[in-house]
Amino acid sequence: MRTVIVGVAHWHAQMYADALAELGSPVLGTADLDAEAGKAAATKLKLPFDMDAAAMLDRIKPDIAFVLPRHDRAMDELRPVLDRRLPFLIEKPMGLDGTLARAVAEAAKKTKVFAASALSNRGLAIWKRFRELRQAGTLGTVMHGHFRTVNGPPGRYRDWAVGWMLDPAISGGGSLRNLGFHGVDAALTLLGPGAKVRGASITAHAYKLPVEEFATAMVAVDGGPVVTVEAGYSYAAGGGDMEWRIAATGAYLRETRGRLEVRLADGTLEATDVPLPGYHSLTEDTLRRLKAGLPPAADVEDCARAAELIDKIYQAAGQGRTA
């Protein structure tokens, strides 16, 4: 497939470019609203760069665009793609806040094109096993869930030439708006649209930055399950700590970095090594679905819902949309 990257200065551009090359659909062109940063990033990736995204799209006529916008200009970066009604995948959070993410989602839906969002947690093995148990009637009633993503210190964003991630006026927040997006999407997957924030707390005391280094929230539905979400730039070194847990009366499921354990009500323990979902699997699944005429695993509506719930978590923590 003919592919391009719009917003090549984003730190995920390398991951998408590598995945697309491995899948036989190498990136044919790139663009970025920041000409200087975009050209530097494209040069580093050994990809062609065009300062005019519209001209690049008209010349290449891609089958799909991977749109990786700086958070404060998501609509501006996406606009040339929408104007040409091109299929696309867009990186979260799709805007500074839920209001802007909702505007992007509504604009995308009007085009009626394939509009995927990069919610890679959907590829975790825990969800496949969860659905299997539910379909088999052995899952029982879901009681609670816990979704944690904690990665390395925030200084890495400066190292990656995206220091704007530490400026809430540009990024819309810190670890919650960024890493917590996956946990919040997972909470919505488990709870549905009735999810309400019951409490939240964030902190920025260690690195003294204007964005939070850690956030925790409790989300629930009336008379139903309770979910906790944790997100942090608080892992002391490179790498991180990820754990997804779902507790039901018929099974207890836990996935953490390549290991899925399921304890069934009869005492049986299923312990399986599973692949880590990453940008290769996300990209491969996106191309597969587009080719087959299937909807995305996660679309712009899913992304907007998560962004809106994150706004409510910030509000519950008494911080507005930023730290």
ChimeraX attribute file (.defattr): number of C-alpha atoms within 10 A of each C-alpha:
attribute: neighborCount
match mode: 1-to-1
recipient: residues
	/A:1	15
	/A:2	16
	/A:3	23
	/A:4	31
	/A:5	29
	/A:6	30
	/A:7	30
	/A:8	33
	/A:9	28
	/A:10	21
	/A:11	15
	/A:12	14
	/A:13	22
	/A:14	17
	/A:15	13
	/A:16	23
	/A:17	26
	/A:18	16
	/A:19	21
	/A:20	22
	/A:21	13
	/A:22	12
	/A:23	14
	/A:24	10
	/A:25	16
	/A:26	18
	/A:27	22
	/A:28	17
	/A:29	23
	/A:30	29
	/A:31	28
	/A:32	27
	/A:33	20
	/A:34	13
	/A:35	17
	/A:36	11
	/A:37	17
	/A:38	22
	/A:39	21
	/A:40	15
	/A:41	24
	/A:42	23
	/A:43	12
	/A:44	10
	/A:45	14
	/A:46	10
	/A:47	18
	/A:48	15
	/A:49	23
	/A:50	19
	/A:51	16
	/A:52	14
	/A:53	24
	/A:54	16
	/A:55	13
	/A:56	21
	/A:57	23
	/A:58	11
	/A:59	10
	/A:60	13
	/A:61	16
	/A:62	21
	/A:63	15
	/A:64	21
	/A:65	24
	/A:66	27
	/A:67	28
	/A:68	27
	/A:69	25
	/A:70	28
	/A:71	25
	/A:72	20
	/A:73	16
	/A:74	23
	/A:75	21
	/A:76	13
	/A:77	21
	/A:78	24
	/A:79	16
	/A:80	19
	/A:81	22
	/A:82	21
	/A:83	11
	/A:84	13
	/A:85	16
	/A:86	19
	/A:87	20
	/A:88	26
	/A:89	23
	/A:90	23
	/A:91	22
	/A:92	26
	/A:93	32
	/A:94	30
	/A:95	27
	/A:96	24
	/A:97	24
	/A:98	23
	/A:99	14
	/A:100	21
	/A:101	26
	/A:102	22
	/A:103	15
	/A:104	23
	/A:105	22
	/A:106	14
	/A:107	16
	/A:108	26
	/A:109	16
	/A:110	10
	/A:111	15
	/A:112	12
	/A:113	14
	/A:114	22
	/A:115	26
	/A:116	25
	/A:117	26
	/A:118	27
	/A:119	24
	/A:120	17
	/A:121	20
	/A:122	18
	/A:123	17
	/A:124	20
	/A:125	20
	/A:126	23
	/A:127	19
	/A:128	12
	/A:129	15
	/A:130	19
	/A:131	12
	/A:132	13
	/A:133	16
	/A:134	16
	/A:135	10
	/A:136	10
	/A:137	10
	/A:138	16
	/A:139	22
	/A:140	15
	/A:141	14
	/A:142	19
	/A:143	14
	/A:144	20
	/A:145	25
	/A:146	19
	/A:147	24
	/A:148	22
	/A:149	23
	/A:150	23
	/A:151	21
	/A:152	17
	/A:153	18
	/A:154	22
	/A:155	14
	/A:156	14
	/A:157	14
	/A:158	12
	/A:159	9
	/A:160	12
	/A:161	15
	/A:162	16
	/A:163	15
	/A:164	15
	/A:165	23
	/A:166	22
	/A:167	16
	/A:168	21
	/A:169	16
	/A:170	16
	/A:171	23
	/A:172	24
	/A:173	28
	/A:174	29
	/A:175	26
	/A:176	33
	/A:177	30
	/A:178	17
	/A:179	22
	/A:180	26
	/A:181	24
	/A:182	26
	/A:183	26
	/A:184	30
	/A:185	27
	/A:186	23
	/A:187	27
	/A:188	21
	/A:189	15
	/A:190	19
	/A:191	21
	/A:192	13
	/A:193	12
	/A:194	11
	/A:195	20
	/A:196	18
	/A:197	20
	/A:198	16
	/A:199	17
	/A:200	20
	/A:201	17
	/A:202	26
	/A:203	17
	/A:204	16
	/A:205	11
	/A:206	10
	/A:207	15
	/A:208	10
	/A:209	16
	/A:210	16
	/A:211	25
	/A:212	26
	/A:213	29
	/A:214	22
	/A:215	26
	/A:216	21
	/A:217	24
	/A:218	20
	/A:219	25
	/A:220	23
	/A:221	16
	/A:222	9
	/A:223	6
	/A:224	14
	/A:225	20
	/A:226	22
	/A:227	27
	/A:228	22
	/A:229	25
	/A:230	25
	/A:231	30
	/A:232	27
	/A:233	26
	/A:234	19
	/A:235	16
	/A:236	11
	/A:237	10
	/A:238	9
	/A:239	11
	/A:240	16
	/A:241	15
	/A:242	16
	/A:243	17
	/A:244	22
	/A:245	20
	/A:246	22
	/A:247	20
	/A:248	19
	/A:249	13
	/A:250	18
	/A:251	24
	/A:252	21
	/A:253	23
	/A:254	21
	/A:255	24
	/A:256	18
	/A:257	16
	/A:258	14
	/A:259	16
	/A:260	22
	/A:261	17
	/A:262	22
	/A:263	16
	/A:264	18
	/A:265	15
	/A:266	8
	/A:267	9
	/A:268	10
	/A:269	14
	/A:270	11
	/A:271	13
	/A:272	13
	/A:273	13
	/A:274	15
	/A:275	14
	/A:276	16
	/A:277	16
	/A:278	15
	/A:279	20
	/A:280	18
	/A:281	15
	/A:282	21
	/A:283	21
	/A:284	14
	/A:285	15
	/A:286	25
	/A:287	22
	/A:288	13
	/A:289	16
	/A:290	19
	/A:291	11
	/A:292	9
	/A:293	10
	/A:294	12
	/A:295	14
	/A:296	19
	/A:297	17
	/A:298	19
	/A:299	20
	/A:300	29
	/A:301	19
	/A:302	19
	/A:303	29
	/A:304	27
	/A:305	18
	/A:306	30
	/A:307	27
	/A:308	17
	/A:309	23
	/A:310	25
	/A:311	23
	/A:312	21
	/A:313	29
	/A:314	24
	/A:315	17
	/A:316	18
	/A:317	19
	/A:318	14
	/A:319	15
	/A:320	13
	/A:321	22
	/A:322	23
	/A:323	23
